Amino acid sequence: MRCRSPKSSAASPGSCSASSSWWSCWCSSRRSRCSCRTRCERRALMEETDRVYVLDCGDVRIHAIRDAVLPIPVGNFPGADAERAAALLGQLSESVPVTVNCFLLEAADGSTCLVDTGVGTAIPGVEGALARRLAAGFEAPGRIFLSHFHIDHIGGLVTLAGLAPPETEILVPEAELAYWTRPGFPLGAPVGQGRSRPVVAALLERFGDRLRPVAPDVEPLPGVRQVPLPGHTPGHTGIRVGETLIWGDIVHAPALQCAVPDWGYVADVEPQAAAEQRRNIFAETAEREIVVGGMHLPFPGFGRLRRSKEGYRFEPLS
């Protein structure tokens, strides 16, 4: 199933300019390749459309789609010092804007997989834009892969009709499905899980017979690998496309958590494991200069981690 070509940017056809740190290409031809020399083995192209960015990783194209921006209270980051948080944010604020991104993967054979489905209308006062932006430029995805079962990742699937027509296969990490469906699920869940639980219940009720639990070695698309990243939830899973890592919810507020990896998030099921996972991923991706993508990194959600005196900093791709 092929994606329909999204609206192209206003840049002139084939125009591109390379930045010193990596690359910056804006091309109106959807399948064109730039000739910039890069530090990556693969050719890469990012193009701007109607709030949809594109990153080419070998034979797989990643479409980054912004779904929403949520004001998250600074108090939702346990252990965060208010004074230091204000210094990192550059202002004294009770909340931090958190982006919600989704990623549509397109293989060379035209098969597609949507990674996460945004908030939909599951959060009062918020209307996710994913479905509208998909409808404007793409056919329905052949598969949906859910990184984990929190409200801002499954809300679109649960609340928006037509996002997953009958022919769309829904893949879920087997460890994540097992966690949320185990007998005697505890009532004393953290705040984040508490808000997600009714949406998870709706997911299981409406799509239970269509949810396909997959082992970590199952590829959502050819050449696309799962990367188990337990901690935020027991089945929290990232996606690796070539050398690019889509790391799910390793961070929610990069301005805070990149500088201080030990600052967790209220929805972390296993806070210590989540912090350890964050430290390990930060160290690996910074050392190897791996391009990362994140559901809560500033749109379009791609960049690198750099070491700094504060710990780390997120450097968006230019």
N, C-alpha and C positions, 0 to 999 in steps of 0.2 A: 504494500500500500504506500503510495507516494504522497509526500507532502505537497500541497499546493504552494506555489511560490508566494511568500509574503511580500508586502509592499517594500519596495527598495528604498534606499536612502537617497538623499539629494546629491550625494557625491557624484562626481563625474565617473563614467564607466571605467573600471579598472584602476582608478586612482589609488595610490597607497603611499604611505610615508612611514619609514622605520624609525622607531625610537631607540635610544642607546641601550635601554634596559632590556627591551625585547622587540616588540613590533607594534605597529598601529596601522591597520588597513581598513579602508572604507570603500567597498566596491558595490556598484549597483547591479552587476551581473551575479546572479545567485550562485552559479556553479563555477565562477572564475577563480583562478588561483593567483595570488600575488607573487611577484618575483623577488620579494625582499629576502635577504639572507637572515636567518634567525639562529638562535642558539639552541633550538630544538631540532631533533632529527626529522620530525614531521613538518610538513607545510601547515601553516595555520592561517586562518582568515577569520576576522571578526567583522561583522557588518551590522549596522544599525537599521532596524526597521521600526515599525510602530511598537516601541517598547519590547521588541524581540531582538536579541543579539545572537549572533551565530559564531561558533568556534569550530573549526574543522580539525579533527584529530585523526589523521590517516584516512581510513575508509568510513569513519563515523563522524557525522555532523551533530553538534550539540546546539540546540536552540534554547537560549536562556529567556525565560518569560517571567516578567514581574507580575505577581498576583496582587500584592497588597503591601502596605507599610503599617505596622502596628506600634502604638505608643506603649512601651513596656516599662513599668515602674522599676526604678533602680533598686528598690527593695526586693525585687524578684531574683537578685543575684546574691545569694547567701555569702556572707563573709566580706562583701564589698564595703570598703571604707568610704563613707559619703564624701569626705574631703578629697581623698585621692581620686575617687570616681569623677568628681567635678573637675579636677585638674586634667584628667584624661579626656573628658568630654569637651573641655574648653569652656564650660559654663556650669553653674549650679542649677541642676534640673532634677525634678522628681521622676522624670521618665526619659527613656532613650528610644529613638525611632528604630524599629527592627524591621528590616525588609523580609518579605516572603517571596522566594524565587521557586520556580519549578523548571525542570529541564526536559525538553523533548529530544530524544536521541533518534537519529535517522541513519540507518546502515546503507551501504552502497547498493544493496539489492532493493531498497525502498521500504524495508520493514522498519517500523517505528515503535518506540517505547517511551511513554511519558513517566518521568520519575517524580512522583508526588503530585497531589492535586490541589494544593493550596487550601484556603479557608472556606471558599464558597460563601455561604451565608450562615455558617455555623457559629460565628461570633457576632453577637448583637452590635449593630451599628457599623458593621464592616461588610462590604460586598467585594469578594475577590474578583479579579479581572481575567483570570486564566481562561475560563470557558469562552468569554467574548473574544479574547485575543486568538485562541485556537480556531474558533469559528471563522474569524476574519482571514485566516491565512493557511489553514491546514485541514486535512481530512481527519476523521477520528483516529486516534492512535490504535495500532494493532495490539499493543500491550500497555498495561499500566504496572509500574513497579512502585510499591509503597515502602519507603525507607524505614518507617516505623509508624505507630498508630496514634500520634498526637493530632490534636484538632486542626492545626494549621498545615497538616500534611494529608489528611483524609477528608477534611471538611468539604472540599469541592466535590469529591466522589459521592458523598452522602447526600448533599443538599442540592446539587445541580443536575437536573434531568438532562440526559443526552451526552454526558461526558464519557460514559462507558456504555456504548450500545452493546447488544447481546454478543456480537462477534469479538468484542475486545476482551482479551485475556487479562486477568488481574493476578499479578504475582506478589507474594508476600514472603518475607523471610520466615522460615519455619519456626525459628526461636521466638520471633515477635508474636506470631499467631499463638504459639503455645503459651506464652506469658499471659496474654489477655484472655485466653479461653480456659485457663486452668481452673479446676474446681476450687471453690472457696476463695475467689479473688478478694484480697483484703479491702475492707472499707476505708481504712485509714490511709488512703493514697495521698501523695502530695497534692498541692493546689492544682498544678498543671494537669496531673493525671485525673483529678476530680472533675475538671472541666471537660476533659477528653472522654471520660467514661461513657456518658450518654451517647456521644457521637460514635464511639466504638460499638456500643450496643446496636445502634442503628445500622452501622456498617455490616455487622454480623447478621442482622435480621434481613437486610435487603440484598446482600451480596454473598452471604455465607456459602452458598453452593457454588459460587463462581470464584471464590478465593482459592488460589492454588499455592499451597505452601511449598517453597523451594529451598533445597539445601544450598549451602554457600558456594558449591562448585557449579551451580546452574548459571548459565549465561543468559541475562535478559535479552540480549541481542548478540549475534556473532561478533566476537572480539570485545565484548563488554563484560567485565567481571564484577562480581560482588566482593565487597571488602567488609567483613563483619567488624563493627566498631562498638561493641557492647559497653554500656555504662549509662548513657543518657536513657536508654531503655535496654532491656536484656537482648533484644533482637535488632537494635539499631544498626543499620547497614549502609555503607557507602558504596559508590560505584567507581570503578576505574576504567577509563577509556584511554588506551595507550598509556602514556605517562601522566595523564591528567586525572586527579582524584576529586570526585564530587563527594565531599565528606559529610553530607547531611547536616546534623545539628551538633557538630563538634563545638561550634560557638554560636551564640545568639546575638551578642553585641561585641563585635571584634575590637572596637575602641577600648573596651574594658578587659575582655578576656584574653586578648592577645598579649596585652601588657602584663596581666596577672592571670596566668592559666589556672591557678587554684580557685579563682572565683567561679563558682558553678552557677547553675540555674535551678530555679525552684522546682522545675519539672523533672530534674534528674532522678531517675529511679534509684540508681546506685551512685551517689555523689562522689565517693572516693574513686570508684572505678572510672567514672566520667572524667574526673580531673587527671587521673593517670593517663587515660586515653588521650586527652587533650595535650598533655605534656609530650607524650611519645610522638604523636602526629606532628606537633609543632616542630620538634627536634628533627624528625626525619624529613619533612617537607622543606624546612629551611636549609638543612645541610645539602640536600640534593636539588634544591631550587625547583621543586616540583610545582607545576601549576595546579592550584586547587580551585574548586568550585564549591559554593556553599549556599544552602537554602536561606541563610540569614546574613550572608555577606552583601555589602552594598551592590545594588544592581549595576552591571549584569552578573555579578557574583563570581568573577574570575580574578585570580591574582596569585601572588606569592607571599610567603612568610619571610620576613627579614628579622634577624636578631637586632635588638636595640638595648639600650641601657635599662629600659623598663621591663625587658623580657623579650617580647617580639612585637612586630608591627605588621599589619596587613598592607601590602602594596598592590593596588589594583593594576590590572593590565591596562596600559595606556592605549 
